[in-house]
Amino acid sequence: MHDVIVIGGGVIGLSIARELASSKSVLLLDRGPTGQGTSHAAAGMLTPLSEADDQGPFFQLCRTSLAMYDRFVEELQQESSLDVAYSKEGLLSLASSEESAATLLRRYEWQHQAGFEVELLPPGEVRKMEPLVTVPVIHALFMPGERSVAPRRLLNAIRESCFVRGVEIRTGVHVDAVSPNTVHFGHMTMQAAAIVIASGVWSAELNGLNPRIPLSPRKGQILSLAMAPGAFRRMIRWGHSYLVPRPTGELIVGATNEDAGFDSSVTPAGLGRLLMDAQAISSYLGSYPIVETWTGLRPATPDELPILGSAAIHGVYYATGHYRNGVLLAPITATIVADLIEGHKPRVDLEPYSPSRFESN
Ligand SMILES: Cc1cc2nc3c(=O)[nH]c(=O)nc-3n(C[C@H](O)[C@H](O)[C@H](O)COP(=O)(O)OP(=O)(O)OC[C@H]3O[C@@H](n4cnc5c(N)ncnc54)[C@H](O)[C@@H]3O)c2cc1C
């Protein structure tokens, strides 16, 4: 019998299994191969500042997790000998309409006053920093502390690190239900002192959950272009779209956010919008080859916050609902869940993420 069973081998489940492996025997179960769920689709932006309008608890959670990334990546690269394409080049946020310029200015004012790393750039500076940007800009912010990682490489590195730390991973196991200290699949059951539900957008499908958790898929279409290494150095946000350059030259263009159930098709409307936005940001982009198009289903809760904490079932914990930020939040989620299971007080107030917050009184 293992101390801990983690259900789900995405960025969240793998990170939790890895974190706990130094003190517990851990078994991770996935119905498919690990790392092929939503995490496989992510852009890998680690960017809490660029969309933040206040310093609420969720912003603090994201900032805390980002602050853990240097060490997370260093350990992962050491333990796995894999490069996760961690970039510290920062992010440019560009506004071309009066409305988005006003939003950018508001963000700049509070973030600058609060002492965060954010610079208001003269519009001409943008072309100096990123010569391929052609969109006319009213205001531009540079956030040098925003980072990115290549999620597929990250998943491989976390999986390798899990093996190095002694996590047992069983794939092809579709868990049907949970009950006190028990997981059920087919006619089989397995027991553990702690069971962690980290099955992403599919978590709510497990039978026996208490409390039940409202999760819905938010579809994201996304694509990549083949460019020369260094063509873009920094991430760029413009309107609802973004560009994320990889060190190899691959340029990620993302992403839609659609209420389309569990449909994961790539559509002309979705790709069309991304391609139009990409070419608006840089008129050069129209002539580069499309490498890949894909989709992922973000696990969203009604308040768009994750679900972290104990279930009302003995020995069962939730770590799901990470919506648009699962890659960013993986390190802090792993330590929170490890704290809970090891009986320590979690280092973050978990009230906003309580699994029972959706129950009506
Ligand atoms: C287009 C797009 C772009 C994104 N960009 C970013 C970004 O830039 N930065 C960021 O931080 N986040 C981003 N996200 C969000 C991020 O991808 C998710 O929050 C994160 O991947 C959720 O991870 P997870 O481990 O919870 O889920 P998943 O990666 O989906 O993993 C869940 C795993 O559970 C397994 N599973 C499911 N049901 C069962 C079962 N019954 N039994 C056994 N196994 C089961 C699945 O096979 C899967 O492997 C993006 C998402 C999308 C779609």
The ligand as an ORCA input file, in Angstrom:
! r2SCAN-3c Opt
* xyz 0 1
  C      -4.618     27.014    -24.913
  C      -4.194     27.013    -23.469
  C      -3.152     27.834    -23.066
  C      -2.761     27.842    -21.727
  N      -1.701     28.617    -21.367
  C      -1.286     28.628    -20.076
  C      -0.174     29.407    -19.697
  O       0.417     30.098    -20.536
  N       0.218     29.399    -18.392
  C      -0.430     28.638    -17.449
  O      -0.037     28.662    -16.285
  N      -1.494     27.873    -17.792
  C      -1.938     27.858    -19.074
  N      -3.026     27.109    -19.434
  C      -3.776     26.412    -18.378
  C      -3.103     25.109    -18.000
  O      -2.829     24.375    -19.166
  C      -4.015     24.294    -17.071
  O      -4.419     25.077    -15.970
  C      -3.248     23.073    -16.547
  O      -2.702     22.352    -17.620
  C      -4.125     22.150    -15.718
  O      -3.306     21.065    -15.357
  P      -3.879     19.743    -14.698
  O      -2.717     18.907    -14.324
  O      -4.861     20.125    -13.637
  O      -4.744     19.064    -15.847
  P      -4.317     18.119    -17.068
  O      -3.049     18.548    -17.665
  O      -5.513     18.049    -17.956
  O      -4.065     16.718    -16.396
  C      -5.113     15.912    -15.929
  C      -4.702     14.466    -16.106
  O      -5.675     13.652    -15.455
  C      -5.888     12.509    -16.231
  N      -7.220     11.989    -15.882
  C      -8.408     12.587    -16.090
  N      -9.409     11.833    -15.609
  C      -8.841     10.727    -15.084
  C      -9.355      9.568    -14.450
  N     -10.663      9.408    -14.242
  N      -8.492      8.601    -14.045
  C      -7.152      8.752    -14.245
  N      -6.615      9.842    -14.849
  C      -7.444     10.816    -15.254
  C      -5.778     12.992    -17.669
  O      -5.466     11.928    -18.547
  C      -4.657     14.018    -17.556
  O      -3.389     13.453    -17.827
  C      -3.432     27.044    -20.766
  C      -4.464     26.210    -21.187
  C      -4.844     26.192    -22.524
  C      -5.942     25.277    -22.958
*
